[in-house]
Protein backbone atom coordinates (compact mmCIF):
# COMPACT_ATOMS: atom_id res chain seq x y z
CA UNK A 1 0.00 0.00 0.00
CA UNK A 2 1.10 3.54 -0.68
CA UNK A 3 -0.63 6.56 0.86
CA UNK A 4 0.13 10.25 0.50
CA UNK A 5 -1.36 13.19 2.36
CA UNK A 6 -1.98 16.17 0.08
CA UNK A 7 -3.94 19.28 1.01
CA UNK A 8 -5.49 17.54 4.01
CA UNK A 9 -6.74 14.55 2.01
CA UNK A 10 -5.50 10.97 2.08
CA UNK A 11 -4.52 9.74 -1.37
CA UNK A 12 -4.46 5.97 -1.88
CA UNK A 13 -1.78 5.64 -4.57
CA UNK A 14 -1.25 1.89 -4.69
CA UNK A 15 -2.88 -1.21 -3.22
CA UNK A 16 -1.41 -4.60 -4.09
CA UNK A 17 -3.47 -6.73 -1.73
CA UNK A 18 -7.07 -7.87 -1.37
CA UNK A 19 -7.95 -5.50 1.50
CA UNK A 20 -9.73 -2.16 1.10
CA UNK A 21 -7.64 0.30 3.11
CA UNK A 22 -9.92 3.22 2.21
CA UNK A 23 -12.81 1.57 4.08
CA UNK A 24 -10.54 0.88 7.04
CA UNK A 25 -9.61 4.58 7.21
CA UNK A 26 -13.31 5.51 7.09
CA UNK A 27 -13.96 3.10 9.98
CA UNK A 28 -11.33 5.07 11.95
CA UNK A 29 -13.35 8.26 11.50
CA UNK A 30 -12.09 9.87 8.27
CA UNK A 31 -14.72 11.36 5.98
CA UNK A 32 -15.26 9.58 2.65
CA UNK A 33 -14.80 12.80 0.65
CA UNK A 34 -11.34 13.26 2.27
CA UNK A 35 -10.02 10.08 0.64
CA UNK A 36 -8.92 10.20 -3.00
CA UNK A 37 -8.26 7.07 -5.02
CA UNK A 38 -5.09 8.29 -6.71
CA UNK A 39 -4.62 4.85 -8.22
CA UNK A 40 -7.66 5.57 -10.43
CA UNK A 41 -7.26 7.86 -13.45
CA UNK A 42 -8.71 11.35 -12.89
CA UNK A 43 -11.61 10.77 -15.29
CA UNK A 44 -12.80 7.76 -13.24
CA UNK A 45 -12.63 9.39 -9.79
CA UNK A 46 -16.02 11.16 -10.03
CA UNK A 47 -17.65 7.73 -10.39
CA UNK A 48 -16.20 6.40 -7.12
CA UNK A 49 -17.73 6.96 -3.71
CA UNK A 50 -14.63 8.86 -2.60
CA UNK A 51 -13.22 12.37 -2.91
CA UNK A 52 -12.35 14.04 -6.19
CA UNK A 53 -9.76 16.74 -6.81
PDB file of N, CA, C and O in Angstrom, chain B, residues numbered from 101:
ATOM      1  N   UNK B 101       0.839  -1.177   0.000  1.00  0.00           N
ATOM      2  CA  UNK B 101       0.000   0.000   0.000  1.00  0.00           C
ATOM      3  C   UNK B 101       0.883   1.238   0.000  1.00  0.00           C
ATOM      4  O   UNK B 101       1.978   1.246   0.562  1.00  0.00           O
ATOM      5  N   UNK B 102       0.389   2.261  -0.630  1.00  0.00           N
ATOM      6  CA  UNK B 102       1.098   3.539  -0.675  1.00  0.00           C
ATOM      7  C   UNK B 102       0.062   4.637  -0.480  1.00  0.00           C
ATOM      8  O   UNK B 102      -0.869   4.775  -1.274  1.00  0.00           O
ATOM      9  N   UNK B 103       0.230   5.413   0.578  1.00  0.00           N
ATOM     10  CA  UNK B 103      -0.634   6.559   0.863  1.00  0.00           C
ATOM     11  C   UNK B 103       0.183   7.826   0.804  1.00  0.00           C
ATOM     12  O   UNK B 103       1.370   7.818   1.128  1.00  0.00           O
ATOM     13  N   UNK B 104      -0.438   8.914   0.394  1.00  0.00           N
ATOM     14  CA  UNK B 104       0.126  10.255   0.496  1.00  0.00           C
ATOM     15  C   UNK B 104      -0.911  11.127   1.183  1.00  0.00           C
ATOM     16  O   UNK B 104      -2.106  10.837   1.136  1.00  0.00           O
ATOM     17  N   UNK B 105      -0.455  12.186   1.816  1.00  0.00           N
ATOM     18  CA  UNK B 105      -1.362  13.188   2.359  1.00  0.00           C
ATOM     19  C   UNK B 105      -1.080  14.478   1.601  1.00  0.00           C
ATOM     20  O   UNK B 105       0.023  15.022   1.662  1.00  0.00           O
ATOM     21  N   UNK B 106      -2.097  14.961   0.884  1.00  0.00           N
ATOM     22  CA  UNK B 106      -1.983  16.174   0.075  1.00  0.00           C
ATOM     23  C   UNK B 106      -3.164  17.071   0.377  1.00  0.00           C
ATOM     24  O   UNK B 106      -4.315  16.647   0.270  1.00  0.00           O
ATOM     25  N   UNK B 107      -2.890  18.293   0.750  1.00  0.00           N
ATOM     26  CA  UNK B 107      -3.944  19.283   1.006  1.00  0.00           C
ATOM     27  C   UNK B 107      -5.006  18.755   1.973  1.00  0.00           C
ATOM     28  O   UNK B 107      -6.197  19.002   1.783  1.00  0.00           O
ATOM     29  N   UNK B 108      -4.578  18.030   3.007  1.00  0.00           N
ATOM     30  CA  UNK B 108      -5.493  17.536   4.014  1.00  0.00           C
ATOM     31  C   UNK B 108      -6.309  16.319   3.614  1.00  0.00           C
ATOM     32  O   UNK B 108      -7.199  15.903   4.356  1.00  0.00           O
ATOM     33  N   UNK B 109      -6.024  15.747   2.466  1.00  0.00           N
ATOM     34  CA  UNK B 109      -6.735  14.554   2.007  1.00  0.00           C
ATOM     35  C   UNK B 109      -5.770  13.374   1.957  1.00  0.00           C
ATOM     36  O   UNK B 109      -4.575  13.546   1.715  1.00  0.00           O
ATOM     37  N   UNK B 110      -6.297  12.182   2.186  1.00  0.00           N
ATOM     38  CA  UNK B 110      -5.502  10.965   2.076  1.00  0.00           C
ATOM     39  C   UNK B 110      -5.652  10.433   0.659  1.00  0.00           C
ATOM     40  O   UNK B 110      -6.764  10.182   0.193  1.00  0.00           O
ATOM     41  N   UNK B 111      -4.538  10.265  -0.012  1.00  0.00           N
ATOM     42  CA  UNK B 111      -4.519   9.740  -1.374  1.00  0.00           C
ATOM     43  C   UNK B 111      -4.032   8.293  -1.329  1.00  0.00           C
ATOM     44  O   UNK B 111      -2.904   8.035  -0.909  1.00  0.00           O
ATOM     45  N   UNK B 112      -4.853   7.368  -1.750  1.00  0.00           N
ATOM     46  CA  UNK B 112      -4.457   5.971  -1.882  1.00  0.00           C
ATOM     47  C   UNK B 112      -3.835   5.823  -3.273  1.00  0.00           C
ATOM     48  O   UNK B 112      -4.534   5.856  -4.286  1.00  0.00           O
ATOM     49  N   UNK B 113      -2.512   5.660  -3.302  1.00  0.00           N
ATOM     50  CA  UNK B 113      -1.781   5.643  -4.573  1.00  0.00           C
ATOM     51  C   UNK B 113      -1.595   4.234  -5.129  1.00  0.00           C
ATOM     52  O   UNK B 113      -1.551   4.040  -6.343  1.00  0.00           O
ATOM     53  N   UNK B 114      -1.486   3.254  -4.232  1.00  0.00           N
ATOM     54  CA  UNK B 114      -1.246   1.889  -4.690  1.00  0.00           C
ATOM     55  C   UNK B 114      -1.779   0.921  -3.642  1.00  0.00           C
ATOM     56  O   UNK B 114      -1.639   1.153  -2.441  1.00  0.00           O
ATOM     57  N   UNK B 115      -2.392  -0.163  -4.104  1.00  0.00           N
ATOM     58  CA  UNK B 115      -2.885  -1.208  -3.221  1.00  0.00           C
ATOM     59  C   UNK B 115      -2.682  -2.540  -3.926  1.00  0.00           C
ATOM     60  O   UNK B 115      -3.383  -2.857  -4.887  1.00  0.00           O
ATOM     61  N   UNK B 116      -1.726  -3.312  -3.448  1.00  0.00           N
ATOM     62  CA  UNK B 116      -1.408  -4.595  -4.092  1.00  0.00           C
ATOM     63  C   UNK B 116      -1.878  -5.790  -3.276  1.00  0.00           C
ATOM     64  O   UNK B 116      -1.297  -6.872  -3.367  1.00  0.00           O
ATOM     65  N   UNK B 117      -2.927  -5.603  -2.478  1.00  0.00           N
ATOM     66  CA  UNK B 117      -3.472  -6.729  -1.726  1.00  0.00           C
ATOM     67  C   UNK B 117      -4.989  -6.750  -1.862  1.00  0.00           C
ATOM     68  O   UNK B 117      -5.569  -5.905  -2.544  1.00  0.00           O
ATOM     69  N   UNK B 118      -5.627  -7.713  -1.212  1.00  0.00           N
ATOM     70  CA  UNK B 118      -7.071  -7.874  -1.369  1.00  0.00           C
ATOM     71  C   UNK B 118      -7.885  -7.102  -0.331  1.00  0.00           C
ATOM     72  O   UNK B 118      -9.108  -7.238  -0.295  1.00  0.00           O
ATOM     73  N   UNK B 119      -7.245  -6.303   0.507  1.00  0.00           N
ATOM     74  CA  UNK B 119      -7.951  -5.504   1.498  1.00  0.00           C
ATOM     75  C   UNK B 119      -8.334  -4.150   0.902  1.00  0.00           C
ATOM     76  O   UNK B 119      -7.766  -3.714  -0.099  1.00  0.00           O
ATOM     77  N   UNK B 120      -9.311  -3.494   1.539  1.00  0.00           N
ATOM     78  CA  UNK B 120      -9.726  -2.161   1.098  1.00  0.00           C
ATOM     79  C   UNK B 120      -9.318  -1.158   2.169  1.00  0.00           C
ATOM     80  O   UNK B 120     -10.091  -0.888   3.089  1.00  0.00           O
ATOM     81  N   UNK B 121      -8.114  -0.602   2.062  1.00  0.00           N
ATOM     82  CA  UNK B 121      -7.637   0.303   3.111  1.00  0.00           C
ATOM     83  C   UNK B 121      -8.461   1.586   3.213  1.00  0.00           C
ATOM     84  O   UNK B 121      -8.514   2.189   4.286  1.00  0.00           O
ATOM     85  N   UNK B 122      -9.093   2.012   2.150  1.00  0.00           N
ATOM     86  CA  UNK B 122      -9.923   3.219   2.210  1.00  0.00           C
ATOM     87  C   UNK B 122     -11.082   3.013   3.179  1.00  0.00           C
ATOM     88  O   UNK B 122     -11.404   3.919   3.947  1.00  0.00           O
ATOM     89  N   UNK B 123     -11.706   1.857   3.162  1.00  0.00           N
ATOM     90  CA  UNK B 123     -12.813   1.575   4.078  1.00  0.00           C
ATOM     91  C   UNK B 123     -12.318   1.453   5.516  1.00  0.00           C
ATOM     92  O   UNK B 123     -13.040   1.808   6.448  1.00  0.00           O
ATOM     93  N   UNK B 124     -11.109   0.962   5.704  1.00  0.00           N
ATOM     94  CA  UNK B 124     -10.544   0.884   7.044  1.00  0.00           C
ATOM     95  C   UNK B 124     -10.287   2.275   7.608  1.00  0.00           C
ATOM     96  O   UNK B 124     -10.493   2.511   8.799  1.00  0.00           O
ATOM     97  N   UNK B 125      -9.837   3.196   6.761  1.00  0.00           N
ATOM     98  CA  UNK B 125      -9.610   4.577   7.206  1.00  0.00           C
ATOM     99  C   UNK B 125     -10.942   5.243   7.549  1.00  0.00           C
ATOM    100  O   UNK B 125     -11.015   6.008   8.511  1.00  0.00           O
ATOM    101  N   UNK B 126     -11.975   4.968   6.794  1.00  0.00           N
ATOM    102  CA  UNK B 126     -13.310   5.508   7.089  1.00  0.00           C
ATOM    103  C   UNK B 126     -13.796   4.977   8.434  1.00  0.00           C
ATOM    104  O   UNK B 126     -14.388   5.721   9.217  1.00  0.00           O
ATOM    105  N   UNK B 127     -13.552   3.696   8.709  1.00  0.00           N
ATOM    106  CA  UNK B 127     -13.956   3.103   9.982  1.00  0.00           C
ATOM    107  C   UNK B 127     -13.241   3.767  11.162  1.00  0.00           C
ATOM    108  O   UNK B 127     -13.743   3.741  12.286  1.00  0.00           O
ATOM    109  N   UNK B 128     -12.074   4.359  10.910  1.00  0.00           N
ATOM    110  CA  UNK B 128     -11.329   5.068  11.948  1.00  0.00           C
ATOM    111  C   UNK B 128     -11.836   6.489  12.157  1.00  0.00           C
ATOM    112  O   UNK B 128     -11.397   7.176  13.079  1.00  0.00           O
ATOM    113  N   UNK B 129     -12.763   6.937  11.300  1.00  0.00           N
ATOM    114  CA  UNK B 129     -13.351   8.260  11.496  1.00  0.00           C
ATOM    115  C   UNK B 129     -13.087   9.281  10.410  1.00  0.00           C
ATOM    116  O   UNK B 129     -13.560  10.412  10.519  1.00  0.00           O
ATOM    117  N   UNK B 130     -12.352   8.931   9.367  1.00  0.00           N
ATOM    118  CA  UNK B 130     -12.085   9.866   8.271  1.00  0.00           C
ATOM    119  C   UNK B 130     -13.308   9.970   7.378  1.00  0.00           C
ATOM    120  O   UNK B 130     -13.993   8.973   7.148  1.00  0.00           O
ATOM    121  N   UNK B 131     -13.585  11.147   6.877  1.00  0.00           N
ATOM    122  CA  UNK B 131     -14.715  11.357   5.977  1.00  0.00           C
ATOM    123  C   UNK B 131     -14.403  10.782   4.601  1.00  0.00           C
ATOM    124  O   UNK B 131     -13.271  10.869   4.125  1.00  0.00           O
ATOM    125  N   UNK B 132     -15.408  10.198   3.972  1.00  0.00           N
ATOM    126  CA  UNK B 132     -15.262   9.575   2.653  1.00  0.00           C
ATOM    127  C   UNK B 132     -14.750  10.569   1.605  1.00  0.00           C
ATOM    128  O   UNK B 132     -13.934  10.199   0.762  1.00  0.00           O
ATOM    129  N   UNK B 133     -15.214  11.822   1.644  1.00  0.00           N
ATOM    130  CA  UNK B 133     -14.797  12.804   0.647  1.00  0.00           C
ATOM    131  C   UNK B 133     -13.358  13.274   0.862  1.00  0.00           C
ATOM    132  O   UNK B 133     -12.807  13.973   0.011  1.00  0.00           O
ATOM    133  N   UNK B 134     -12.734  12.896   1.999  1.00  0.00           N
ATOM    134  CA  UNK B 134     -11.342  13.259   2.266  1.00  0.00           C
ATOM    135  C   UNK B 134     -10.362  12.166   1.859  1.00  0.00           C
ATOM    136  O   UNK B 134      -9.175  12.238   2.176  1.00  0.00           O
ATOM    137  N   UNK B 135     -10.862  11.155   1.156  1.00  0.00           N
ATOM    138  CA  UNK B 135     -10.020  10.078   0.642  1.00  0.00           C
ATOM    139  C   UNK B 135     -10.114  10.103  -0.881  1.00  0.00           C
ATOM    140  O   UNK B 135     -11.207  10.071  -1.446  1.00  0.00           O
ATOM    141  N   UNK B 136      -8.973  10.160  -1.528  1.00  0.00           N
ATOM    142  CA  UNK B 136      -8.919  10.202  -2.996  1.00  0.00           C
ATOM    143  C   UNK B 136      -8.238   8.926  -3.488  1.00  0.00           C
ATOM    144  O   UNK B 136      -7.166   8.557  -3.008  1.00  0.00           O
ATOM    145  N   UNK B 137      -8.863   8.269  -4.434  1.00  0.00           N
ATOM    146  CA  UNK B 137      -8.258   7.070  -5.025  1.00  0.00           C
ATOM    147  C   UNK B 137      -7.310   7.494  -6.137  1.00  0.00           C
ATOM    148  O   UNK B 137      -7.671   7.499  -7.314  1.00  0.00           O
ATOM    149  N   UNK B 138      -6.098   7.848  -5.746  1.00  0.00           N
ATOM    150  CA  UNK B 138      -5.089   8.289  -6.707  1.00  0.00           C
ATOM    151  C   UNK B 138      -4.680   7.208  -7.671  1.00  0.00           C
ATOM    152  O   UNK B 138      -4.121   7.494  -8.729  1.00  0.00           O
ATOM    153  N   UNK B 139      -4.956   5.950  -7.316  1.00  0.00           N
ATOM    154  CA  UNK B 139      -4.623   4.854  -8.223  1.00  0.00           C
ATOM    155  C   UNK B 139      -5.599   4.775  -9.398  1.00  0.00           C
ATOM    156  O   UNK B 139      -5.340   4.061 -10.367  1.00  0.00           O
ATOM    157  N   UNK B 140      -6.704   5.490  -9.322  1.00  0.00           N
ATOM    158  CA  UNK B 140      -7.661   5.570 -10.434  1.00  0.00           C
ATOM    159  C   UNK B 140      -7.321   6.773 -11.312  1.00  0.00           C
ATOM    160  O   UNK B 140      -6.890   7.798 -10.784  1.00  0.00           O
ATOM    161  N   UNK B 141      -7.493   6.689 -12.603  1.00  0.00           N
ATOM    162  CA  UNK B 141      -7.263   7.855 -13.452  1.00  0.00           C
ATOM    163  C   UNK B 141      -8.248   8.971 -13.085  1.00  0.00           C
ATOM    164  O   UNK B 141      -9.358   8.690 -12.634  1.00  0.00           O
ATOM    165  N   UNK B 142      -7.852  10.224 -13.274  1.00  0.00           N
ATOM    166  CA  UNK B 142      -8.712  11.349 -12.890  1.00  0.00           C
ATOM    167  C   UNK B 142     -10.122  11.305 -13.484  1.00  0.00           C
ATOM    168  O   UNK B 142     -11.069  11.745 -12.834  1.00  0.00           O
ATOM    169  N   UNK B 143     -10.279  10.791 -14.688  1.00  0.00           N
ATOM    170  CA  UNK B 143     -11.609  10.772 -15.294  1.00  0.00           C
ATOM    171  C   UNK B 143     -12.528   9.740 -14.636  1.00  0.00           C
ATOM    172  O   UNK B 143     -13.747   9.829 -14.789  1.00  0.00           O
ATOM    173  N   UNK B 144     -11.980   8.769 -13.911  1.00  0.00           N
ATOM    174  CA  UNK B 144     -12.796   7.756 -13.237  1.00  0.00           C
ATOM    175  C   UNK B 144     -13.170   8.156 -11.808  1.00  0.00           C
ATOM    176  O   UNK B 144     -14.149   7.641 -11.267  1.00  0.00           O
ATOM    177  N   UNK B 145     -12.420   9.053 -11.197  1.00  0.00           N
ATOM    178  CA  UNK B 145     -12.635   9.394  -9.786  1.00  0.00           C
ATOM    179  C   UNK B 145     -14.025   9.924  -9.485  1.00  0.00           C
ATOM    180  O   UNK B 145     -14.548   9.616  -8.413  1.00  0.00           O
ATOM    181  N   UNK B 146     -14.665  10.704 -10.359  1.00  0.00           N
ATOM    182  CA  UNK B 146     -16.021  11.162 -10.034  1.00  0.00           C
ATOM    183  C   UNK B 146     -17.029  10.023  -9.906  1.00  0.00           C
ATOM    184  O   UNK B 146     -18.095  10.217  -9.321  1.00  0.00           O
ATOM    185  N   UNK B 147     -16.723   8.856 -10.431  1.00  0.00           N
ATOM    186  CA  UNK B 147     -17.646   7.727 -10.392  1.00  0.00           C
ATOM    187  C   UNK B 147     -17.411   6.813  -9.186  1.00  0.00           C
ATOM    188  O   UNK B 147     -18.104   5.809  -9.020  1.00  0.00           O
ATOM    189  N   UNK B 148     -16.435   7.162  -8.350  1.00  0.00           N
ATOM    190  CA  UNK B 148     -16.198   6.401  -7.123  1.00  0.00           C
ATOM    191  C   UNK B 148     -16.987   7.057  -5.999  1.00  0.00           C
ATOM    192  O   UNK B 148     -17.545   8.140  -6.175  1.00  0.00           O
ATOM    193  N   UNK B 149     -17.032   6.409  -4.858  1.00  0.00           N
ATOM    194  CA  UNK B 149     -17.734   6.963  -3.705  1.00  0.00           C
ATOM    195  C   UNK B 149     -16.801   7.789  -2.837  1.00  0.00           C
ATOM    196  O   UNK B 149     -17.127   8.088  -1.688  1.00  0.00           O
ATOM    197  N   UNK B 150     -15.646   8.161  -3.371  1.00  0.00           N
ATOM    198  CA  UNK B 150     -14.634   8.861  -2.596  1.00  0.00           C
ATOM    199  C   UNK B 150     -14.421  10.266  -3.148  1.00  0.00           C
ATOM    200  O   UNK B 150     -15.085  10.683  -4.097  1.00  0.00           O
ATOM    201  N   UNK B 151     -13.475  10.990  -2.534  1.00  0.00           N
ATOM    202  CA  UNK B 151     -13.218  12.373  -2.909  1.00  0.00           C
ATOM    203  C   UNK B 151     -12.657  12.521  -4.311  1.00  0.00           C
ATOM    204  O   UNK B 151     -12.092  11.589  -4.882  1.00  0.00           O
ATOM    205  N   UNK B 152     -12.827  13.701  -4.838  1.00  0.00           N
ATOM    206  CA  UNK B 152     -12.348  14.036  -6.193  1.00  0.00           C
ATOM    207  C   UNK B 152     -11.610  15.363  -6.096  1.00  0.00           C
ATOM    208  O   UNK B 152     -12.080  16.293  -5.441  1.00  0.00           O
ATOM    209  N   UNK B 153     -10.468  15.450  -6.740  1.00  0.00           N
ATOM    210  CA  UNK B 153      -9.755  16.736  -6.810  1.00  0.00           C
ATOM    211  C   UNK B 153      -9.348  17.025  -8.220  1.00  0.00           C
ATOM    212  O   UNK B 153      -8.737  18.060  -8.487  1.00  0.00           O
TER     213      UNK B 153
END
